[in-house]
């Protein structure tokens, strides 16, 4: 099975990146860190690039959690870099901490957030793919119902043309599927 087309894949990567950016920014602020617009703006495209390889097909919980954890650490570093650049540009002392939490707490906080977001995204992923499969099945069934109502057209490649006058008036004929096997009558004697 091939993956989604590029517009759908891009949309999936952007959604994944937006969730990672929002969760990272919220946890950063809730834990006493500071944010700048430049840090958030830098994190989003980086997270889209991290999410792109994962969006080619349906993924399991572990791969989603791994990308979330990597993405949150990248976002954390970009948020801290944005604060450091802001402090340097506004001539504040560069030694201001970007967080009041120790490094271990940051790691476990990001780990917990990655687990929570991966669980949420996996359920959304499963439901999205199930909905896509149901929609494809419904469209395929609808297409077959519509094509069964259309009059049969002679195939121009490889088969003789059938005169429309041979079909009784008011009957609809369908061509068999291209790769179907049609057998008429009883089997030949052995």
Secondary structure, DSSP 8 states (H G I E B T S, - for coil): -----HHHHHHHHHHHHHHHHHHHHHHHHHTT----HHHHHHHHHHHHHHHHGGGGS---HHHHHHHHHHHHHHHHHHHHHHHHHHHHHTT--TT--S-SS-HHHHHHHHHHHHHHHHHHHHHHHHHHHHHHHHHHHHHHHHHHHHHHHS-----SSSS----GGGS-TT-------TT-----SS----
